[in-house]
Amino acid sequence: MSVKNSQVVKINQNGWYVETRTGFDGPFTSEQEASDFLNLIKTSDAARMEFAGLQYTPPE
């Protein structure tokens, strides 16, 4: 197994995988494809948290 960063890994000859909270997603055909997928996950998580913050109304 080779590691690009803490979340993008190559497992032998099986391809590139992205480690997520629920396990590993993949295989991806290239390291760049796995990195792009990881960036999409991070972007959607950030948008989800921002939306949740907008929905919150503090008690008065």
Secondary structure, 3 states (H helix, E strand, C coil): CEECCCCEEECCCCCEEEEECCEEEEEECCHHHHHHHHHHHHHHHHHHHHHHHHHCCCCC
